[in-house]
Amino acid sequence: MIKARYRASISNGATGPGSRPVIADDDVLKATALAIATYCPDELASYLKNVGDLKTGDTVDPDDHN
């Protein structure tokens, strides 16, 4: 259930049939891993295993303020 919710949170934001997965930004997964490593390190290996098959990339431009 938690895995499904996490994957839904990195979708395009639409509901119903318009909902589609997106290519997650590398930094989102790294930041989440840092939080897990800090607050519940015993869960880190499981998190990394569950997100290991996600397609990621450099999808966010930090200089784009629109």
Distance bins in CASP14 RR format, pairs under 12 A and 6 or more apart:
PFRMAT RR
TARGET T0000
AUTHOR 0000-0000-0000
RMODE 2
METHOD distances of the structure
MODEL  1
1 7 0 0 0 0 0 1 0 0 0 0 0
1 8 0 0 0 0 0 1 0 0 0 0 0
2 8 0 0 0 0 0 1 0 0 0 0 0
2 9 0 0 0 0 0 1 0 0 0 0 0
2 36 0 0 0 0 0 1 0 0 0 0 0
2 43 0 0 0 0 1 0 0 0 0 0 0
2 46 0 0 0 0 1 0 0 0 0 0 0
2 47 0 0 0 0 1 0 0 0 0 0 0
2 50 0 0 0 0 1 0 0 0 0 0 0
2 51 0 0 0 0 0 1 0 0 0 0 0
3 9 0 0 0 0 0 1 0 0 0 0 0
3 10 0 0 0 0 0 1 0 0 0 0 0
3 46 0 0 0 0 1 0 0 0 0 0 0
3 47 0 0 0 0 1 0 0 0 0 0 0
3 49 0 0 0 0 0 1 0 0 0 0 0
3 50 1 0 1 0 0 0 0 0 0 0 0
3 51 0 0 0 0 1 0 0 0 0 0 0
3 52 0 0 0 0 0 1 0 0 0 0 0
3 53 0 0 0 0 0 1 0 0 0 0 0
3 54 0 0 0 0 0 1 0 0 0 0 0
4 10 0 0 0 0 0 1 0 0 0 0 0
4 11 0 0 0 0 0 1 0 0 0 0 0
4 21 0 0 0 0 0 1 0 0 0 0 0
4 50 0 0 0 0 0 1 0 0 0 0 0
5 11 0 0 0 0 0 1 0 0 0 0 0
5 50 0 0 0 0 0 1 0 0 0 0 0
6 21 0 0 0 0 0 1 0 0 0 0 0
6 24 0 0 0 0 1 0 0 0 0 0 0
6 28 0 0 0 0 0 1 0 0 0 0 0
6 29 0 0 0 0 0 1 0 0 0 0 0
6 32 0 0 0 0 1 0 0 0 0 0 0
6 36 0 0 0 0 0 1 0 0 0 0 0
6 46 0 0 0 0 0 1 0 0 0 0 0
6 47 0 0 0 0 1 0 0 0 0 0 0
6 50 1 0 0 1 0 0 0 0 0 0 0
6 51 1 0 0 1 0 0 0 0 0 0 0
6 54 0 0 0 0 1 0 0 0 0 0 0
7 19 0 0 0 0 0 1 0 0 0 0 0
7 20 0 0 0 0 0 1 0 0 0 0 0
7 21 1 0 0 1 0 0 0 0 0 0 0
7 22 0 0 0 0 0 1 0 0 0 0 0
7 24 0 0 0 0 1 0 0 0 0 0 0
7 29 0 0 0 0 0 1 0 0 0 0 0
7 50 0 0 0 0 1 0 0 0 0 0 0
7 51 0 0 0 0 1 0 0 0 0 0 0
7 52 0 0 0 0 0 1 0 0 0 0 0
7 53 0 0 0 0 0 1 0 0 0 0 0
7 54 1 0 0 1 0 0 0 0 0 0 0
7 55 0 0 0 0 0 1 0 0 0 0 0
8 14 0 0 0 0 0 1 0 0 0 0 0
8 15 0 0 0 0 0 1 0 0 0 0 0
8 16 0 0 0 0 0 1 0 0 0 0 0
8 19 1 0 0 1 0 0 0 0 0 0 0
8 20 0 0 0 0 0 1 0 0 0 0 0
8 21 0 0 0 0 1 0 0 0 0 0 0
8 22 0 0 0 0 0 1 0 0 0 0 0
9 19 0 0 0 0 0 1 0 0 0 0 0
9 21 0 0 0 0 0 1 0 0 0 0 0
9 22 0 0 0 0 0 1 0 0 0 0 0
9 24 0 0 0 0 1 0 0 0 0 0 0
9 28 0 0 0 0 1 0 0 0 0 0 0
9 29 0 0 0 0 0 1 0 0 0 0 0
9 32 0 0 0 0 0 1 0 0 0 0 0
9 51 0 0 0 0 0 1 0 0 0 0 0
10 19 0 0 0 0 0 1 0 0 0 0 0
10 20 0 0 0 0 0 1 0 0 0 0 0
10 21 1 0 0 1 0 0 0 0 0 0 0
10 22 1 0 0 1 0 0 0 0 0 0 0
10 23 0 0 0 0 1 0 0 0 0 0 0
10 24 1 0 1 0 0 0 0 0 0 0 0
10 25 0 0 0 0 1 0 0 0 0 0 0
10 26 0 0 0 0 0 1 0 0 0 0 0
10 27 0 0 0 0 0 1 0 0 0 0 0
10 28 1 0 0 1 0 0 0 0 0 0 0
10 29 0 0 0 0 1 0 0 0 0 0 0
10 32 0 0 0 0 1 0 0 0 0 0 0
10 51 0 0 0 0 1 0 0 0 0 0 0
10 54 1 0 0 1 0 0 0 0 0 0 0
10 55 0 0 0 0 0 1 0 0 0 0 0
10 56 0 0 0 0 1 0 0 0 0 0 0
10 57 0 0 0 0 0 1 0 0 0 0 0
10 59 0 0 0 0 0 1 0 0 0 0 0
10 60 0 0 0 0 0 1 0 0 0 0 0
11 18 0 0 0 0 1 0 0 0 0 0 0
11 19 1 0 1 0 0 0 0 0 0 0 0
11 20 1 0 0 1 0 0 0 0 0 0 0
11 21 1 0 1 0 0 0 0 0 0 0 0
11 22 1 0 0 1 0 0 0 0 0 0 0
11 23 0 0 0 0 0 1 0 0 0 0 0
11 24 0 0 0 0 1 0 0 0 0 0 0
11 54 0 0 0 0 0 1 0 0 0 0 0
12 18 1 0 0 1 0 0 0 0 0 0 0
12 19 1 0 0 1 0 0 0 0 0 0 0
12 20 1 0 1 0 0 0 0 0 0 0 0
12 21 1 0 0 1 0 0 0 0 0 0 0
12 22 1 0 1 0 0 0 0 0 0 0 0
12 23 0 0 0 0 0 1 0 0 0 0 0
12 24 0 0 0 0 0 1 0 0 0 0 0
12 59 0 0 0 0 0 1 0 0 0 0 0
13 19 1 0 0 1 0 0 0 0 0 0 0
13 20 0 0 0 0 1 0 0 0 0 0 0
13 21 0 0 0 0 0 1 0 0 0 0 0
13 22 0 0 0 0 1 0 0 0 0 0 0
14 20 1 0 0 1 0 0 0 0 0 0 0
14 21 0 0 0 0 0 1 0 0 0 0 0
14 22 0 0 0 0 0 1 0 0 0 0 0
21 53 0 0 0 0 0 1 0 0 0 0 0
21 54 0 0 0 0 1 0 0 0 0 0 0
21 55 0 0 0 0 1 0 0 0 0 0 0
21 56 0 0 0 0 0 1 0 0 0 0 0
22 28 0 0 0 0 0 1 0 0 0 0 0
22 54 0 0 0 0 1 0 0 0 0 0 0
22 55 0 0 0 0 1 0 0 0 0 0 0
22 56 0 0 0 0 0 1 0 0 0 0 0
22 57 0 0 0 0 0 1 0 0 0 0 0
22 59 1 0 0 1 0 0 0 0 0 0 0
22 60 0 0 0 0 0 1 0 0 0 0 0
23 29 0 0 0 0 0 1 0 0 0 0 0
23 54 0 0 0 0 1 0 0 0 0 0 0
23 55 1 0 1 0 0 0 0 0 0 0 0
23 56 1 0 0 1 0 0 0 0 0 0 0
23 57 1 0 1 0 0 0 0 0 0 0 0
23 58 0 0 0 0 1 0 0 0 0 0 0
23 59 1 0 1 0 0 0 0 0 0 0 0
23 60 0 0 0 0 0 1 0 0 0 0 0
24 30 0 0 0 0 0 1 0 0 0 0 0
24 31 0 0 0 0 0 1 0 0 0 0 0
24 32 0 0 0 0 1 0 0 0 0 0 0
24 51 0 0 0 0 1 0 0 0 0 0 0
24 52 0 0 0 0 0 1 0 0 0 0 0
24 53 0 0 0 0 0 1 0 0 0 0 0
24 54 1 0 1 0 0 0 0 0 0 0 0
24 55 1 0 0 1 0 0 0 0 0 0 0
24 56 1 0 1 0 0 0 0 0 0 0 0
24 57 1 0 0 1 0 0 0 0 0 0 0
24 58 0 0 0 0 0 1 0 0 0 0 0
24 59 1 0 0 1 0 0 0 0 0 0 0
24 60 0 0 0 0 1 0 0 0 0 0 0
25 31 0 0 0 0 1 0 0 0 0 0 0
25 32 0 0 0 0 0 1 0 0 0 0 0
25 54 0 0 0 0 0 1 0 0 0 0 0
25 55 0 0 0 0 0 1 0 0 0 0 0
25 56 1 0 0 1 0 0 0 0 0 0 0
25 57 1 0 0 1 0 0 0 0 0 0 0
25 58 1 0 0 1 0 0 0 0 0 0 0
25 59 1 0 1 0 0 0 0 0 0 0 0
25 60 1 0 1 0 0 0 0 0 0 0 0
25 61 0 0 0 0 1 0 0 0 0 0 0
25 62 0 0 0 0 0 1 0 0 0 0 0
26 32 0 0 0 0 0 1 0 0 0 0 0
26 33 0 0 0 0 0 1 0 0 0 0 0
26 51 0 0 0 0 0 1 0 0 0 0 0
26 52 0 0 0 0 0 1 0 0 0 0 0
26 54 0 0 0 0 0 1 0 0 0 0 0
26 55 0 0 0 0 0 1 0 0 0 0 0
26 56 1 0 1 0 0 0 0 0 0 0 0
26 57 1 0 1 0 0 0 0 0 0 0 0
26 58 1 0 0 1 0 0 0 0 0 0 0
26 59 0 0 0 0 1 0 0 0 0 0 0
26 60 0 0 0 0 1 0 0 0 0 0 0
27 33 0 0 0 0 0 1 0 0 0 0 0
27 34 0 0 0 0 0 1 0 0 0 0 0
27 56 0 0 0 0 1 0 0 0 0 0 0
27 57 0 0 0 0 1 0 0 0 0 0 0
27 58 0 0 0 0 1 0 0 0 0 0 0
27 59 0 0 0 0 1 0 0 0 0 0 0
27 60 1 0 0 1 0 0 0 0 0 0 0
27 61 0 0 0 0 0 1 0 0 0 0 0
27 62 0 0 0 0 1 0 0 0 0 0 0
28 34 0 0 0 0 0 1 0 0 0 0 0
28 35 0 0 0 0 0 1 0 0 0 0 0
28 51 0 0 0 0 1 0 0 0 0 0 0
28 54 0 0 0 0 1 0 0 0 0 0 0
28 56 0 0 0 0 1 0 0 0 0 0 0
28 57 0 0 0 0 1 0 0 0 0 0 0
28 58 0 0 0 0 0 1 0 0 0 0 0
28 59 0 0 0 0 1 0 0 0 0 0 0
28 60 0 0 0 0 1 0 0 0 0 0 0
29 35 0 0 0 0 0 1 0 0 0 0 0
29 36 0 0 0 0 0 1 0 0 0 0 0
29 44 0 0 0 0 0 1 0 0 0 0 0
29 47 0 0 0 0 1 0 0 0 0 0 0
29 48 0 0 0 0 1 0 0 0 0 0 0
29 50 0 0 0 0 0 1 0 0 0 0 0
29 51 1 0 1 0 0 0 0 0 0 0 0
29 52 0 0 0 0 1 0 0 0 0 0 0
29 53 0 0 0 0 0 1 0 0 0 0 0
29 54 1 0 0 1 0 0 0 0 0 0 0
29 55 0 0 0 0 0 1 0 0 0 0 0
29 56 1 0 0 1 0 0 0 0 0 0 0
29 57 0 0 0 0 1 0 0 0 0 0 0
29 58 0 0 0 0 0 1 0 0 0 0 0
29 59 0 0 0 0 0 1 0 0 0 0 0
29 60 0 0 0 0 0 1 0 0 0 0 0
30 36 0 0 0 0 0 1 0 0 0 0 0
30 37 0 0 0 0 0 1 0 0 0 0 0
30 47 0 0 0 0 0 1 0 0 0 0 0
30 48 0 0 0 0 0 1 0 0 0 0 0
30 51 0 0 0 0 0 1 0 0 0 0 0
30 56 0 0 0 0 1 0 0 0 0 0 0
30 57 0 0 0 0 0 1 0 0 0 0 0
30 58 0 0 0 0 0 1 0 0 0 0 0
30 60 0 0 0 0 0 1 0 0 0 0 0
31 37 0 0 0 0 0 1 0 0 0 0 0
31 38 0 0 0 0 0 1 0 0 0 0 0
31 47 0 0 0 0 0 1 0 0 0 0 0
31 60 0 0 0 0 0 1 0 0 0 0 0
32 38 0 0 0 0 0 1 0 0 0 0 0
32 39 0 0 0 0 0 1 0 0 0 0 0
32 40 0 0 0 0 0 1 0 0 0 0 0
32 43 0 0 0 0 0 1 0 0 0 0 0
32 44 0 0 0 0 0 1 0 0 0 0 0
32 47 1 0 0 1 0 0 0 0 0 0 0
32 48 0 0 0 0 1 0 0 0 0 0 0
32 50 0 0 0 0 0 1 0 0 0 0 0
32 51 1 0 0 1 0 0 0 0 0 0 0
32 54 0 0 0 0 0 1 0 0 0 0 0
32 56 0 0 0 0 0 1 0 0 0 0 0
33 39 0 0 0 0 0 1 0 0 0 0 0
33 40 0 0 0 0 0 1 0 0 0 0 0
33 41 0 0 0 0 0 1 0 0 0 0 0
33 43 0 0 0 0 0 1 0 0 0 0 0
33 44 1 0 0 1 0 0 0 0 0 0 0
33 45 0 0 0 0 0 1 0 0 0 0 0
33 46 0 0 0 0 0 1 0 0 0 0 0
33 47 1 0 0 1 0 0 0 0 0 0 0
33 48 1 0 0 1 0 0 0 0 0 0 0
33 49 0 0 0 0 0 1 0 0 0 0 0
33 50 0 0 0 0 0 1 0 0 0 0 0
33 51 0 0 0 0 1 0 0 0 0 0 0
33 52 0 0 0 0 0 1 0 0 0 0 0
33 56 0 0 0 0 0 1 0 0 0 0 0
34 40 0 0 0 0 0 1 0 0 0 0 0
34 41 0 0 0 0 0 1 0 0 0 0 0
34 44 0 0 0 0 1 0 0 0 0 0 0
34 47 0 0 0 0 0 1 0 0 0 0 0
34 48 0 0 0 0 0 1 0 0 0 0 0
35 41 0 0 0 0 0 1 0 0 0 0 0
35 43 0 0 0 0 0 1 0 0 0 0 0
35 44 0 0 0 0 1 0 0 0 0 0 0
35 47 0 0 0 0 1 0 0 0 0 0 0
36 42 0 0 0 0 1 0 0 0 0 0 0
36 43 1 0 1 0 0 0 0 0 0 0 0
36 44 1 0 1 0 0 0 0 0 0 0 0
36 45 0 0 0 0 1 0 0 0 0 0 0
36 46 0 0 0 0 1 0 0 0 0 0 0
36 47 1 0 1 0 0 0 0 0 0 0 0
36 48 0 0 0 0 1 0 0 0 0 0 0
36 50 0 0 0 0 0 1 0 0 0 0 0
36 51 0 0 0 0 0 1 0 0 0 0 0
37 43 0 0 0 0 1 0 0 0 0 0 0
37 44 1 0 1 0 0 0 0 0 0 0 0
37 45 0 0 0 0 0 1 0 0 0 0 0
37 47 0 0 0 0 1 0 0 0 0 0 0
37 48 0 0 0 0 1 0 0 0 0 0 0
38 44 0 0 0 0 1 0 0 0 0 0 0
39 47 0 0 0 0 0 1 0 0 0 0 0
40 46 0 0 0 0 1 0 0 0 0 0 0
40 47 0 0 0 0 1 0 0 0 0 0 0
41 47 0 0 0 0 0 1 0 0 0 0 0
41 48 0 0 0 0 0 1 0 0 0 0 0
43 49 0 0 0 0 0 1 0 0 0 0 0
43 50 0 0 0 0 0 1 0 0 0 0 0
44 50 0 0 0 0 0 1 0 0 0 0 0
44 51 0 0 0 0 0 1 0 0 0 0 0
45 51 0 0 0 0 0 1 0 0 0 0 0
45 52 0 0 0 0 0 1 0 0 0 0 0
46 52 0 0 0 0 0 1 0 0 0 0 0
47 54 0 0 0 0 0 1 0 0 0 0 0
48 54 0 0 0 0 0 1 0 0 0 0 0
END
